[in-house]
Amino acid sequence: MPLFMDVHEELPEGATVADVAQAHEADVAIQEKYGVTYRAYWVDESSRKAFCLVEAPDAEAAITVHREAHGLVADKIYEVAQGV
């Protein structure tokens, strides 16, 4: 299954790591519906950025999960290959 890294370039003002964790849980709650698996996420609270690693049939499926779960759609999404 393809692997994607999505980039949230500007989280809402005041968003915290805990807020992103809550959004991630919302993604996980519905991901199966779209054949998606959110594997990990990273947050840079000081620069208001977040990054999500997701297995999905295509980029649109990953975007759909974010949109439906919490509305925080990534600004960019890249298909990536995992290194060792």
MOPAC internal coordinates of N, CA, C and O (Angstrom, degrees):
PM7 1SCF
backbone

  N    0.0000 0     0.00 0     0.00 0    0    0    0
  C    1.4621 1     0.00 0     0.00 0    1    0    0
  C    1.5261 1   107.89 1     0.00 0    2    1    0
  O    1.2310 1   120.00 1   -40.16 1    3    2    1
  N    1.3282 1   117.61 1   139.84 1    3    2    1
  C    1.4636 1   120.24 1   178.75 1    5    3    2
  C    1.5312 1   112.07 1   -60.76 1    6    5    3
  O    1.2310 1   121.49 1   -28.98 1    7    6    5
  N    1.3044 1   114.74 1   151.02 1    7    6    5
  C    1.4580 1   123.41 1  -179.57 1    9    7    6
  C    1.5259 1   107.86 1  -117.10 1   10    9    7
  O    1.2310 1   120.71 1   -46.21 1   11   10    9
  N    1.3290 1   116.24 1   133.79 1   11   10    9
  C    1.4687 1   121.57 1  -177.92 1   13   11   10
  C    1.5145 1   110.63 1  -127.58 1   14   13   11
  O    1.2310 1   121.16 1   -32.07 1   15   14   13
  N    1.3309 1   115.39 1   147.93 1   15   14   13
  C    1.4661 1   122.41 1   169.67 1   17   15   14
  C    1.5132 1   105.79 1  -115.10 1   18   17   15
  O    1.2310 1   120.87 1   -58.83 1   19   18   17
  N    1.3369 1   115.93 1   121.17 1   19   18   17
  C    1.4504 1   117.11 1   175.28 1   21   19   18
  C    1.5156 1   110.16 1  -106.12 1   22   21   19
  O    1.2310 1   121.52 1   -29.01 1   23   22   21
  N    1.3197 1   114.69 1   150.99 1   23   22   21
  C    1.4606 1   121.79 1  -173.75 1   25   23   22
  C    1.5259 1   108.86 1  -123.66 1   26   25   23
  O    1.2310 1   121.57 1   -57.90 1   27   26   25
  N    1.3037 1   114.60 1   122.10 1   27   26   25
  C    1.4659 1   121.72 1   173.67 1   29   27   26
  C    1.5288 1   105.12 1  -100.69 1   30   29   27
  O    1.2310 1   120.60 1   -76.93 1   31   30   29
  N    1.3126 1   116.46 1   103.07 1   31   30   29
  C    1.4691 1   121.45 1  -171.33 1   33   31   30
  C    1.5172 1   113.81 1   -75.90 1   34   33   31
  O    1.2310 1   120.15 1   157.17 1   35   34   33
  N    1.3219 1   117.32 1   -22.83 1   35   34   33
  C    1.4554 1   118.71 1  -179.99 1   37   35   34
  C    1.5274 1   109.57 1  -150.90 1   38   37   35
  O    1.2310 1   121.40 1   -83.42 1   39   38   37
  N    1.3245 1   114.92 1    96.58 1   39   38   37
  C    1.4614 1   120.16 1   176.34 1   41   39   38
  C    1.5300 1   108.86 1   -66.57 1   42   41   39
  O    1.2310 1   120.07 1   -21.51 1   43   42   41
  N    1.3197 1   117.48 1   158.49 1   43   42   41
  C    1.4671 1   119.62 1   177.61 1   45   43   42
  C    1.5272 1   111.16 1   -56.42 1   46   45   43
  O    1.2310 1   120.56 1   -34.03 1   47   46   45
  N    1.3062 1   116.54 1   145.97 1   47   46   45
  C    1.4616 1   122.82 1   177.75 1   49   47   46
  C    1.5191 1   109.67 1   -50.96 1   50   49   47
  O    1.2310 1   120.32 1   -49.99 1   51   50   49
  N    1.3234 1   116.99 1   130.01 1   51   50   49
  C    1.4577 1   121.95 1   178.00 1   53   51   50
  C    1.5152 1   114.91 1    84.74 1   54   53   51
  O    1.2310 1   119.77 1   177.95 1   55   54   53
  N    1.3459 1   118.04 1    -2.05 1   55   54   53
  C    1.4683 1   120.15 1   179.37 1   57   55   54
  C    1.5266 1   110.04 1   -62.97 1   58   57   55
  O    1.2310 1   120.80 1   -40.62 1   59   58   57
  N    1.3201 1   116.07 1   139.38 1   59   58   57
  C    1.4647 1   122.20 1  -177.77 1   61   59   58
  C    1.5274 1   110.13 1  -115.72 1   62   61   59
  O    1.2310 1   121.24 1    -9.25 1   63   62   61
  N    1.3171 1   115.23 1   170.75 1   63   62   61
  C    1.4586 1   120.77 1   174.16 1   65   63   62
  C    1.5255 1   109.67 1   -57.52 1   66   65   63
  O    1.2310 1   120.33 1   140.97 1   67   66   65
  N    1.3150 1   116.97 1   -39.03 1   67   66   65
  C    1.4746 1   120.83 1   178.72 1   69   67   66
  C    1.5285 1   111.17 1   -63.29 1   70   69   67
  O    1.2310 1   120.08 1   142.45 1   71   70   69
  N    1.3184 1   117.45 1   -37.55 1   71   70   69
  C    1.4658 1   120.79 1   177.42 1   73   71   70
  C    1.5247 1   110.88 1   -63.60 1   74   73   71
  O    1.2310 1   120.95 1   137.46 1   75   74   73
  N    1.3293 1   115.78 1   -42.54 1   75   74   73
  C    1.4676 1   119.71 1   179.41 1   77   75   74
  C    1.5317 1   109.96 1   -66.84 1   78   77   75
  O    1.2310 1   120.14 1   141.23 1   79   78   77
  N    1.3192 1   117.34 1   -38.77 1   79   78   77
  C    1.4712 1   120.75 1   176.62 1   81   79   78
  C    1.5249 1   110.21 1   -59.51 1   82   81   79
  O    1.2310 1   120.27 1   138.88 1   83   82   81
  N    1.3168 1   117.10 1   -41.12 1   83   82   81
  C    1.4639 1   121.21 1   178.86 1   85   83   82
  C    1.5287 1   110.27 1   -65.34 1   86   85   83
  O    1.2310 1   120.05 1   138.33 1   87   86   85
  N    1.3242 1   117.51 1   -41.67 1   87   86   85
  C    1.4682 1   121.26 1   177.54 1   89   87   86
  C    1.5306 1   110.22 1   -63.30 1   90   89   87
  O    1.2310 1   120.72 1   139.50 1   91   90   89
  N    1.3322 1   116.23 1   -40.50 1   91   90   89
  C    1.4672 1   120.56 1   178.61 1   93   91   90
  C    1.5324 1   110.22 1   -61.19 1   94   93   91
  O    1.2310 1   120.39 1   136.50 1   95   94   93
  N    1.3062 1   116.86 1   -43.50 1   95   94   93
  C    1.4717 1   120.37 1   178.48 1   97   95   94
  C    1.5257 1   110.98 1   -61.61 1   98   97   95
  O    1.2310 1   120.24 1   143.35 1   99   98   97
  N    1.3253 1   117.15 1   -36.65 1   99   98   97
  C    1.4624 1   120.61 1   176.97 1  101   99   98
  C    1.5281 1   110.25 1   -65.24 1  102  101   99
  O    1.2310 1   120.38 1   140.85 1  103  102  101
  N    1.3523 1   116.87 1   -39.15 1  103  102  101
  C    1.4691 1   120.85 1   175.84 1  105  103  102
  C    1.5294 1   110.10 1   -60.46 1  106  105  103
  O    1.2310 1   120.78 1   130.66 1  107  106  105
  N    1.3164 1   116.11 1   -49.34 1  107  106  105
  C    1.4626 1   121.74 1  -177.12 1  109  107  106
  C    1.5327 1   110.66 1   -60.49 1  110  109  107
  O    1.2310 1   120.57 1   144.59 1  111  110  109
  N    1.3208 1   116.51 1   -35.41 1  111  110  109
  C    1.4649 1   120.60 1  -177.93 1  113  111  110
  C    1.5272 1   112.65 1   -63.49 1  114  113  111
  O    1.2310 1   119.84 1   152.45 1  115  114  113
  N    1.3444 1   117.91 1   -27.55 1  115  114  113
  C    1.4729 1   119.19 1  -177.00 1  117  115  114
  C    1.5247 1   113.83 1  -119.06 1  118  117  115
  O    1.2310 1   119.97 1   177.82 1  119  118  117
  N    1.3178 1   117.66 1    -2.18 1  119  118  117
  C    1.4668 1   120.45 1  -172.35 1  121  119  118
  C    1.5291 1   113.91 1   -57.60 1  122  121  119
  O    1.2310 1   119.96 1   143.38 1  123  122  121
  N    1.3087 1   117.68 1   -36.62 1  123  122  121
  C    1.4627 1   121.33 1  -176.94 1  125  123  122
  C    1.5292 1   111.79 1   -60.54 1  126  125  123
  O    1.2310 1   120.89 1   147.16 1  127  126  125
  N    1.3066 1   115.91 1   -32.84 1  127  126  125
  C    1.4678 1   122.30 1   179.74 1  129  127  126
  C    1.5389 1   111.39 1   -56.50 1  130  129  127
  O    1.2310 1   120.53 1   151.72 1  131  130  129
  N    1.3509 1   116.59 1   -28.28 1  131  130  129
  C    1.4634 1   121.76 1  -176.68 1  133  131  130
  C    1.5325 1   113.10 1  -112.80 1  134  133  131
  O    1.2310 1   120.09 1  -171.25 1  135  134  133
  N    1.3234 1   117.43 1     8.75 1  135  134  133
  C    1.4614 1   120.73 1  -179.99 1  137  135  134
  C    1.5157 1   112.95 1    68.97 1  138  137  135
  O    1.2310 1   120.68 1  -147.85 1  139  138  137
  N    1.3209 1   116.30 1    32.15 1  139  138  137
  C    1.4668 1   124.03 1  -174.31 1  141  139  138
  C    1.5207 1   109.41 1  -114.30 1  142  141  139
  O    1.2310 1   120.43 1   -32.28 1  143  142  141
  N    1.3328 1   116.78 1   147.72 1  143  142  141
  C    1.4640 1   121.50 1   172.66 1  145  143  142
  C    1.5226 1   108.97 1  -132.95 1  146  145  143
  O    1.2310 1   120.91 1   -69.97 1  147  146  145
  N    1.3210 1   115.87 1   110.03 1  147  146  145
  C    1.4692 1   120.48 1   174.07 1  149  147  146
  C    1.5181 1   107.27 1   -77.95 1  150  149  147
  O    1.2310 1   120.83 1   -63.20 1  151  150  149
  N    1.3420 1   116.02 1   116.80 1  151  150  149
  C    1.4629 1   121.37 1  -172.05 1  153  151  150
  C    1.5187 1   113.79 1   -92.39 1  154  153  151
  O    1.2310 1   119.82 1   142.62 1  155  154  153
  N    1.3149 1   117.95 1   -37.38 1  155  154  153
  C    1.4729 1   120.72 1  -177.37 1  157  155  154
  C    1.5212 1   108.34 1  -164.04 1  158  157  155
  O    1.2310 1   121.10 1   -15.80 1  159  158  157
  N    1.3184 1   115.51 1   164.20 1  159  158  157
  C    1.4643 1   120.00 1   173.44 1  161  159  158
  C    1.5216 1   108.52 1  -147.43 1  162  161  159
  O    1.2310 1   121.26 1   -21.76 1  163  162  161
  N    1.3149 1   115.20 1   158.24 1  163  162  161
  C    1.4581 1   123.21 1   178.28 1  165  163  162
  C    1.5153 1   107.63 1  -134.20 1  166  165  163
  O    1.2310 1   120.98 1   -32.31 1  167  166  165
  N    1.3216 1   115.72 1   147.69 1  167  166  165
  C    1.4605 1   121.50 1  -178.57 1  169  167  166
  C    1.5229 1   108.98 1  -132.18 1  170  169  167
  O    1.2310 1   121.04 1   -45.52 1  171  170  169
  N    1.3274 1   115.62 1   134.48 1  171  170  169
  C    1.4640 1   122.25 1   169.02 1  173  171  170
  C    1.5227 1   105.02 1  -114.00 1  174  173  171
  O    1.2310 1   121.47 1   -88.94 1  175  174  173
  N    1.3190 1   114.80 1    91.06 1  175  174  173
  C    1.4581 1   120.79 1  -174.19 1  177  175  174
  C    1.5210 1   111.88 1   -60.74 1  178  177  175
  O    1.2310 1   119.87 1   141.41 1  179  178  177
  N    1.3318 1   117.85 1   -38.59 1  179  178  177
  C    1.4682 1   120.74 1  -176.34 1  181  179  178
  C    1.5305 1   112.33 1   -66.25 1  182  181  179
  O    1.2310 1   119.77 1   147.37 1  183  182  181
  N    1.3315 1   118.04 1   -32.63 1  183  182  181
  C    1.4676 1   119.78 1   178.49 1  185  183  182
  C    1.5350 1   112.04 1  -101.83 1  186  185  183
  O    1.2310 1   120.62 1  -176.97 1  187  186  185
  N    1.3495 1   116.42 1     3.03 1  187  186  185
  C    1.4683 1   122.98 1   177.33 1  189  187  186
  C    1.5256 1   112.07 1    59.75 1  190  189  187
  O    1.2310 1   120.83 1  -136.78 1  191  190  189
  N    1.3375 1   116.02 1    43.22 1  191  190  189
  C    1.4618 1   121.42 1   178.36 1  193  191  190
  C    1.5304 1   109.56 1  -119.75 1  194  193  191
  O    1.2310 1   121.48 1   -29.36 1  195  194  193
  N    1.3365 1   114.77 1   150.64 1  195  194  193
  C    1.4688 1   120.68 1   174.39 1  197  195  194
  C    1.5206 1   107.81 1  -141.26 1  198  197  195
  O    1.2310 1   121.51 1   -27.40 1  199  198  197
  N    1.3247 1   114.71 1   152.60 1  199  198  197
  C    1.4600 1   122.79 1  -178.14 1  201  199  198
  C    1.5198 1   107.55 1  -134.77 1  202  201  199
  O    1.2310 1   120.55 1   -45.25 1  203  202  201
  N    1.3221 1   116.56 1   134.75 1  203  202  201
  C    1.4589 1   121.15 1  -178.81 1  205  203  202
  C    1.5240 1   109.67 1  -124.98 1  206  205  203
  O    1.2310 1   120.60 1   -46.74 1  207  206  205
  N    1.3172 1   116.45 1   133.26 1  207  206  205
  C    1.4593 1   122.38 1   175.24 1  209  207  206
  C    1.5201 1   107.29 1  -102.41 1  210  209  207
  O    1.2310 1   121.17 1   -54.22 1  211  210  209
  N    1.3422 1   115.36 1   125.78 1  211  210  209
  C    1.4602 1   119.54 1  -171.32 1  213  211  210
  C    1.5202 1   111.08 1  -143.11 1  214  213  211
  O    1.2310 1   121.04 1   -44.15 1  215  214  213
  N    1.3253 1   115.62 1   135.85 1  215  214  213
  C    1.4596 1   121.36 1   169.55 1  217  215  214
  C    1.5226 1   106.18 1   -92.29 1  218  217  215
  O    1.2310 1   120.89 1   -49.75 1  219  218  217
  N    1.3304 1   115.91 1   130.25 1  219  218  217
  C    1.4585 1   119.63 1  -177.88 1  221  219  218
  C    1.5187 1   109.45 1  -154.88 1  222  221  219
  O    1.2310 1   120.33 1   -26.57 1  223  222  221
  N    1.3261 1   116.97 1   153.43 1  223  222  221
  C    1.4593 1   119.60 1   177.78 1  225  223  222
  C    1.5317 1   111.63 1   -61.32 1  226  225  223
  O    1.2310 1   120.99 1   148.88 1  227  226  225
  N    1.3561 1   115.72 1   -31.12 1  227  226  225
  C    1.4622 1   121.30 1   177.05 1  229  227  226
  C    1.5285 1   108.26 1  -162.79 1  230  229  227
  O    1.2310 1   120.74 1   -10.50 1  231  230  229
  N    1.3168 1   116.19 1   169.50 1  231  230  229
  C    1.4652 1   120.54 1  -177.85 1  233  231  230
  C    1.5250 1   111.37 1   -61.32 1  234  233  231
  O    1.2310 1   120.31 1   142.12 1  235  234  233
  N    1.3166 1   117.01 1   -37.88 1  235  234  233
  C    1.4688 1   120.37 1  -177.82 1  237  235  234
  C    1.5286 1   111.90 1   -61.31 1  238  237  235
  O    1.2310 1   119.80 1   143.43 1  239  238  237
  N    1.3295 1   117.98 1   -36.57 1  239  238  237
  C    1.4678 1   120.43 1   178.06 1  241  239  238
  C    1.5276 1   110.48 1   -64.03 1  242  241  239
  O    1.2310 1   120.33 1   138.13 1  243  242  241
  N    1.3254 1   116.97 1   -41.87 1  243  242  241
  C    1.4678 1   120.59 1   178.45 1  245  243  242
  C    1.5303 1   110.28 1   -63.90 1  246  245  243
  O    1.2310 1   120.51 1   137.02 1  247  246  245
  N    1.3154 1   116.62 1   -42.98 1  247  246  245
  C    1.4657 1   121.20 1   179.09 1  249  247  246
  C    1.5211 1   110.54 1   -63.07 1  250  249  247
  O    1.2310 1   120.38 1   139.10 1  251  250  249
  N    1.3148 1   116.88 1   -40.90 1  251  250  249
  C    1.4580 1   121.52 1  -178.98 1  253  251  250
  C    1.5257 1   111.35 1   -61.39 1  254  253  251
  O    1.2310 1   120.12 1   139.76 1  255  254  253
  N    1.3292 1   117.37 1   -40.24 1  255  254  253
  C    1.4694 1   120.22 1   178.65 1  257  255  254
  C    1.5220 1   110.01 1   -61.40 1  258  257  255
  O    1.2310 1   119.85 1   131.06 1  259  258  257
  N    1.3306 1   117.89 1   -48.94 1  259  258  257
  C    1.4760 1   120.24 1   178.47 1  261  259  258
  C    1.5289 1   110.58 1   -58.52 1  262  261  259
  O    1.2310 1   120.61 1   133.84 1  263  262  261
  N    1.3184 1   116.44 1   -46.16 1  263  262  261
  C    1.4709 1   120.67 1  -176.76 1  265  263  262
  C    1.5336 1   110.75 1   -60.39 1  266  265  263
  O    1.2310 1   120.72 1   133.95 1  267  266  265
  N    1.3220 1   116.23 1   -46.05 1  267  266  265
  C    1.4621 1   120.07 1  -177.15 1  269  267  266
  C    1.5335 1   112.21 1   -74.24 1  270  269  267
  O    1.2310 1   120.48 1   142.41 1  271  270  269
  N    1.3243 1   116.69 1   -37.59 1  271  270  269
  C    1.4717 1   120.29 1  -174.28 1  273  271  270
  C    1.5284 1   112.50 1   -72.77 1  274  273  271
  O    1.2310 1   120.13 1   139.39 1  275  274  273
  N    1.3282 1   117.35 1   -40.61 1  275  274  273
  C    1.4708 1   118.88 1  -174.02 1  277  275  274
  C    1.5234 1   114.85 1  -154.27 1  278  277  275
  O    1.2310 1   119.80 1   172.81 1  279  278  277
  N    1.3194 1   117.98 1    -7.19 1  279  278  277
  C    1.4576 1   120.92 1   176.18 1  281  279  278
  C    1.5173 1   116.17 1    84.65 1  282  281  279
  O    1.2310 1   119.96 1   176.39 1  283  282  281
  N    1.3213 1   117.68 1    -3.61 1  283  282  281
  C    1.4738 1   120.72 1  -179.66 1  285  283  282
  C    1.5264 1   109.67 1   -90.31 1  286  285  283
  O    1.2310 1   120.77 1   -98.46 1  287  286  285
  N    1.3093 1   116.14 1    81.54 1  287  286  285
  C    1.4580 1   122.16 1  -177.67 1  289  287  286
  C    1.5289 1   109.10 1   -78.03 1  290  289  287
  O    1.2310 1   120.63 1   -40.36 1  291  290  289
  N    1.3164 1   116.41 1   139.64 1  291  290  289
  C    1.4682 1   121.73 1  -179.67 1  293  291  290
  C    1.5212 1   110.85 1   -64.51 1  294  293  291
  O    1.2310 1   121.20 1   -28.83 1  295  294  293
  N    1.3292 1   115.31 1   151.17 1  295  294  293
  C    1.4596 1   121.26 1   176.90 1  297  295  294
  C    1.5247 1   111.35 1   -78.46 1  298  297  295
  O    1.2310 1   120.97 1   147.31 1  299  298  297
  N    1.3340 1   115.75 1   -32.69 1  299  298  297
  C    1.4640 1   121.42 1   179.77 1  301  299  298
  C    1.5148 1   108.50 1  -141.26 1  302  301  299
  O    1.2310 1   120.90 1   -28.61 1  303  302  301
  N    1.3348 1   115.88 1   151.39 1  303  302  301
  C    1.4548 1   120.65 1   174.97 1  305  303  302
  C    1.5201 1   107.67 1  -141.65 1  306  305  303
  O    1.2310 1   121.07 1   -46.98 1  307  306  305
  N    1.3235 1   115.57 1   133.02 1  307  306  305
  C    1.4662 1   122.01 1  -176.02 1  309  307  306
  C    1.5301 1   109.37 1  -123.66 1  310  309  307
  O    1.2310 1   120.54 1   -43.72 1  311  310  309
  N    1.3048 1   116.57 1   136.28 1  311  310  309
  C    1.4630 1   119.17 1   169.95 1  313  311  310
  C    1.5247 1   106.49 1   -78.81 1  314  313  311
  O    1.2310 1   120.16 1   -50.05 1  315  314  313
  N    1.3237 1   117.29 1   129.95 1  315  314  313
  C    1.4596 1   122.19 1  -175.19 1  317  315  314
  C    1.5157 1   110.87 1  -128.56 1  318  317  315
  O    1.2310 1   121.22 1   -18.17 1  319  318  317
  N    1.3194 1   115.27 1   161.83 1  319  318  317
  C    1.4655 1   122.59 1   173.11 1  321  319  318
  C    1.5168 1   106.96 1  -116.94 1  322  321  319
  O    1.2310 1   120.51 1   -46.69 1  323  322  321
  N    1.3143 1   116.62 1   133.31 1  323  322  321
  C    1.4634 1   121.06 1  -177.74 1  325  323  322
  C    1.5261 1   109.79 1   -79.61 1  326  325  323
  O    1.2310 1   120.91 1   -49.36 1  327  326  325
  N    1.3198 1   115.86 1   130.64 1  327  326  325
  C    1.4572 1   121.80 1   174.42 1  329  327  326
  C    1.5141 1   110.20 1   -93.75 1  330  329  327
  O    1.2310 1   121.36 1    -2.13 1  331  330  329
  N    1.3012 1   115.00 1   177.87 1  331  330  329
  C    1.4669 1   120.45 1  -178.58 1  333  331  330
  C    1.5122 1   110.09 1   -97.06 1  334  333  331
  O    1.2310 1   120.10 1   180.00 1  335  334  333

